[in-house]
Amino acid sequence: MLIRLHTMKTNLVQSSDGVKIAYDIQGVGPAIVLLHGAGKTRADWHKTAYVARLQDTFTVITIDLRGCGDSEPTLEIDGFRLEQLANDVKAVLDVCGIEQYALWGYSLGGNIARFLATRSACVKALVVIGIPLGSVLFPEFKKTLQRLNKNGVH
């Protein structure tokens, strides 16, 4: 397989609390959103060639979480609640015109993805890596896994 190195084009969108969130989008096909872990940026998905391998099959959206990469930081503690981080993702999806999507989250991004999946029927598939599931499988997430499994997602 030929791995293409890609230069990211940074786009910005204003989230519900006014913080600017950076993202990039490329590829064709159903949408997949890649969410990085704490201390990382969307550039890591490019550097490790995930975007290059996915973009021929998916519309790949990578997002810099607030305070990371090209996204603005916030000094407000509420800006880092899962609800607000999920709102940041929704702001990007809204501006991109994406109604249904798959989520792939690593570490902190996995927790955000898990949170979003329990609150939106727009999530059609979910990949969570780099986090323990164990006792944190709260009832809403268990129902989400059952819903996704019922729809043929494994």
N, C-alpha and C positions, 0 to 999 in steps of 0.2 A: 504494500500500500504506500502510495506517495503521500507524505505529510506536507501540507501547505502551511507555511508560516503566514500569518495574517496580521495586518496592521489594524488595530482597533480604531473605529471611528467613535469618539465619545459623543453621546447624546445626553442631554440633561432634561429632567422633568421635575416639577415642583410637587412634593408630597403634600398630604393633607395638612401638615403643620408648617408648611413653608420651606422645609429643608430641600435643597436640590439634590436629586439622586442621579448618579451617572449610570449609563447602561450602553450596551451596543447590541446590535441585531444583525444577523446574516443567515443565509441559507434559504432553503425551500422546504415546504412540507409542514406537517403539524408542529405547533410550537412546543418547545422545551425550554424551561427556565433553569439556569444553573446558578445556584447560590453558594458562595464561598464560605469558608470558616472564618473565625475570629483571627484578626491579624493578617488576613490574606486580602486579595483583591480579585476582581474579575479577570485580570491579566493572567492569573494562575491557570485558569481554564484554557487560555490560549497557549501559554508556555508548555503545558503538558499535553497539548494537541487534542484535547477533548473537542473543542470547537471544530477544528479541522476534520476530525473523524465524523462528527455529527451533522455538519452543515449541508451535506448532499442529500440527507434524508429528512432533516428537521429545520425549522426556523429556530435558530438558537439565539436565546436572549441571555446575556450575562449582565449581572447587576453588581455595582459596587455598593455594599451595605453602607449606610450612613456612617461618616467618620472614616471610611476606608477609601483608598484609591482616589478617584476624582469626585466622590460624593462629599457634600458638605458635612462637617461635624455639627453636633448640637451639644449644648451645655445642659440641656434639660434632661433629667433622669427619665421622665416619661417618654422621651424620644427613643429610648432603648427597650421599651416594653414590647413584647411579642406582637401585640395589637398594632403598634405603630410601625414596626418593622414589616409586618404583613401589609399595612397600608402603603408602605413604600413600594413594595412589589406590585400591588394593585395599581398604583399610579403609573408605573412603567407599562403594565399590561394594557391599561386603558388608553394611553397615548399611542401604543402600537396597534390598537384595535384587535387585541387578542381576547377571544371569549372562552376558549377551551385550551387547556395546556397540560403538559406534564411538568412535574417539578423534580429537580435533582438537587439535593442539598447535602453539603458536607459540613459536619460539625455544627457550628452555630447555624449555618445555612440549612442543615438538616432539621434543626429544631424549628426554624421559621417555616420550612416546607411542611413539616408535620402539623404545625399550628394552622397554616393556611388550608391544608387538605381537610381538616376537620370542620372548616367553616365555609367551604365553597364547593358547590357541585361542579364548578368549572374545572376542577383538578381531575384529570382523567387517568393519570398514572403518577406514581410516586417512587422515587429512589432516595433512600436516606442512608448515608454512609458516615462512618466516623463518630457515631454516638451510640451509647448503650440504650437499649429499649427497655429491658427489664421491668421494674416496678413503675416506670414512668409511662407505661401504656395506659393512659387514662381512658375512661369509657368512650369518649368521643373518637379517639384515635382508633380504638378497636373496631368501632362501627365503620369508620372510614375504610380501614383495611378490608373489612367484610364487603363493603359496597364496591370497592375497586376489584376485589377478587370475583365477586358476582358478575361484574362486567367484563370478565376475561382478562384482567390485568394481573400479572403474577410477578 
